[in-house]
Amino acid sequence: MRPVTNVLSDEEAVNTQIGKEIHERLLKHPGESGVHPLQNAHDAFAARALLSQTAEKTLDIQYYIWKNDLTGTLLFKALLDAADRGVRVRLLLDDNGISGMDKDLAALNLHANIEVRLFNPFSLRTPKWMGFLTNFSLLNRRMHNKSFIADNQAAIVGGRNIGDEYFGAGSGHLFTDLDVLLIGPVVQKISDDFDKYWNSPPSIPVDQIVRKPGKRGYEILIEKTSGIEKDPASSGYVDAIRKSSFVQDLFSGELRMEWAVARLVSDDPAKVLGKSRTDQMLTHQVRRIIGWPKQEVVLVSPYFVPTVGGVEVFKAMAESGVDVRILTNSLDATDVKIVHAGYEKRRVALLKAGIKLYEMKRVVTDSEFQKLAGPLGTSGSSLHAKTFSADRQRIFVGSFNFDPRSVNLNTEMGVVIESTALANDISDIFRSRVPANAYEVRLSKKGKLIWIEKNEGRKIIHNKEPETSFLKLIFIRFLSRLPIEWLL
């Protein structure tokens, strides 16, 4: 049996500490939600940890990836601590993004106040990839949604998964990402959407998929999470949480909030079963809200695969006088090289249509950009934020990548925020910071691609993909000619 459970009621939610503390602020902004961008990786981690510590009734958490690493274990500890205080924790994870986590998730599920469900699970656990051979059409569709909700009063939505590279931990590949903390009416919509996924047919209790661990399995998890805070590698994060005034600033009104109308956009979970109607899809919801831009579109997408149809849409915008600027990863910076193959063959058409293209460098020198990736800087980083602004009036922040996979296969979610201030922030970053941290892609007089790099006042022109070997270029060109664009 799979019990149906639901979000905390309004009456219960407003009587929690979070509900009481923000009540007066919400009364001053009827119909609007408070929005606080979480750009810095350390802040993004602290926000989740501190909301876990502050929650009194419920934590509803939904992610595509949760990694068995430092930050993933620290957040497991936060969930266990909350559950020990009596908080009901519902954790919904896509089954494709939890490599090596079966034992920990099954053990976590043993806690009386924690329930773990896996979305669209693989019946074969080891090796998981074998499942694709027998049921590819279903297992190729994934839940890419990301949300973190405390007491149905505060929510975090955006591009970050749970793992060290998303929170600036470790010395490996890091991601420059973006979330938003939300309070106000939109949080109820996000909670309702979580319920829809939690109670949907593809969400299966972990104990129906993974063998139930014995008592020792739970003890191992407790030992692991209890010891993580003593690990020297975690000291920076533990100290950051202890010193952070994030929740106090939220309650006191000192945390900067942009008050605006915010609307949830989200795919129906039936999309993974191929049963979602076209008009229910996130792309159509966004189009209904935003309409056709009149002056400017600024798009940030780490995995940008516009397809022929997308090129035509951008071309039509440019022809109608809309200034279209797009930032994605360079081949050197992207962590998914095959996706670049779907993008690179559309560049010339986009540039000929008048679209301005920028490709993020793997190594950036701008100190402000470095701060976004966390305390260790960006010795090697990828763009991972998914956002766009339209006409300097509204922005989207969420999980949606501008690629066929996000459009047709995976479920996605995000928020559309009616805010000139936040939209201006994105446009201003494009003008002030992007040129120093990305290559501008242009066509030469002979119609060939060139990459323009600005470095300490010098302009450097590259005639081929920067920081890329000849063999890698040949491989990407080969992939770009294969009929795989629909998978990217």
ZIWOJO-V734823 format. One record per backbone hydrogen bond with DSSP energy under -1.0 kcal/mol. NH is the residue of the N-H (numbers start at 0). CO is the residue of the C=O. If there is no record, write none. Layout:
nh = <NH | NH>
co = <CO | CO>
This chain:
nh = <12 | 13 | 15 | 19 | 20 | 21 | 25 | 26 | 27 | 28 | 31 | 32 | 33 | 34 | 35 | 37 | 40 | 43 | 44 | 45 | 46 | 47 | 48 | 49 | 50 | 51 | 52 | 53 | 54 | 58 | 59 | 60 | 61 | 62 | 65 | 66 | 68 | 72 | 73 | 74 | 75 | 76 | 77 | 78 | 79 | 80 | 81 | 82 | 83 | 84 | 85 | 86 | 87 | 88 | 89 | 90 | 91 | 92 | 93 | 94 | 96 | 100 | 104 | 105 | 106 | 107 | 108 | 109 | 110 | 113 | 114 | 116 | 117 | 118 | 119 | 129 | 130 | 131 | 132 | 134 | 138 | 139 | 140 | 143 | 146 | 147 | 148 | 149 | 150 | 152 | 153 | 154 | 155 | 156 | 158 | 161 | 165 | 168 | 173 | 174 | 175 | 178 | 179 | 180 | 181 | 182 | 186 | 189 | 190 | 191 | 192 | 193 | 194 | 195 | 196 | 197 | 198 | 199 | 202 | 203 | 205 | 207 | 208 | 209 | 217 | 218 | 219 | 220 | 221 | 222 | 223 | 224 | 225 | 226 | 229 | 233 | 234 | 237 | 238 | 239 | 240 | 241 | 242 | 243 | 248 | 249 | 250 | 251 | 252 | 253 | 254 | 257 | 259 | 262 | 264 | 266 | 270 | 271 | 272 | 273 | 274 | 279 | 280 | 284 | 285 | 286 | 287 | 288 | 289 | 290 | 296 | 297 | 298 | 299 | 300 | 304 | 309 | 310 | 311 | 312 | 313 | 314 | 315 | 316 | 317 | 318 | 319 | 320 | 321 | 322 | 324 | 325 | 326 | 327 | 329 | 333 | 338 | 341 | 343 | 345 | 349 | 350 | 351 | 352 | 353 | 354 | 355 | 357 | 358 | 359 | 360 | 369 | 370 | 373 | 376 | 380 | 381 | 383 | 384 | 386 | 387 | 388 | 389 | 390 | 392 | 393 | 394 | 395 | 396 | 397 | 398 | 402 | 406 | 407 | 408 | 409 | 410 | 413 | 414 | 415 | 416 | 417 | 418 | 422 | 423 | 424 | 425 | 426 | 427 | 428 | 429 | 430 | 431 | 432 | 433 | 436 | 437 | 438 | 439 | 440 | 441 | 443 | 446 | 449 | 450 | 451 | 452 | 454 | 457 | 459 | 461 | 472 | 473 | 474 | 475 | 476 | 477 | 478 | 479 | 480 | 481 | 483 | 486 | 487>
co = <8 | 9 | 12 | 15 | 16 | 17 | 21 | 22 | 23 | 25 | 28 | 259 | 182 | 257 | 180 | 178 | 371 | 39 | 40 | 41 | 42 | 43 | 44 | 45 | 46 | 47 | 48 | 49 | 50 | 87 | 148 | 89 | 146 | 91 | 96 | 161 | 66 | 68 | 69 | 70 | 71 | 72 | 73 | 74 | 75 | 76 | 77 | 78 | 79 | 80 | 82 | 81 | 56 | 112 | 58 | 114 | 60 | 116 | 62 | 118 | 93 | 97 | 100 | 101 | 102 | 103 | 104 | 106 | 107 | 110 | 88 | 90 | 203 | 92 | 201 | 126 | 127 | 128 | 129 | 130 | 134 | 135 | 137 | 410 | 61 | 155 | 59 | 153 | 57 | 149 | 149 | 181 | 147 | 179 | 177 | 64 | 162 | 163 | 379 | 164 | 381 | 37 | 156 | 35 | 154 | 33 | 183 | 185 | 186 | 187 | 188 | 189 | 190 | 191 | 192 | 193 | 194 | 196 | 199 | 117 | 115 | 204 | 205 | 205 | 213 | 214 | 215 | 216 | 217 | 218 | 219 | 220 | 221 | 222 | 226 | 230 | 231 | 233 | 234 | 235 | 236 | 237 | 238 | 239 | 244 | 245 | 246 | 247 | 248 | 248 | 248 | 34 | 32 | 415 | 413 | 411 | 267 | 268 | 269 | 270 | 269 | 276 | 277 | 280 | 281 | 282 | 283 | 284 | 285 | 286 | 322 | 388 | 324 | 386 | 326 | 401 | 305 | 306 | 307 | 308 | 309 | 310 | 311 | 312 | 313 | 314 | 315 | 317 | 316 | 294 | 296 | 355 | 298 | 357 | 359 | 329 | 335 | 338 | 339 | 342 | 345 | 346 | 347 | 348 | 350 | 349 | 323 | 325 | 438 | 327 | 436 | 365 | 366 | 370 | 373 | 361 | 173 | 175 | 175 | 299 | 395 | 297 | 393 | 295 | 389 | 389 | 416 | 387 | 414 | 385 | 412 | 400 | 402 | 403 | 404 | 404 | 141 | 264 | 396 | 262 | 394 | 260 | 416 | 418 | 419 | 420 | 421 | 422 | 423 | 424 | 425 | 426 | 427 | 428 | 428 | 433 | 433 | 358 | 451 | 356 | 449 | 447 | 443 | 441 | 461 | 439 | 459 | 457 | 454 | 452 | 450 | 468 | 469 | 470 | 471 | 472 | 473 | 474 | 475 | 477 | 478 | 481 | 483 | 484>
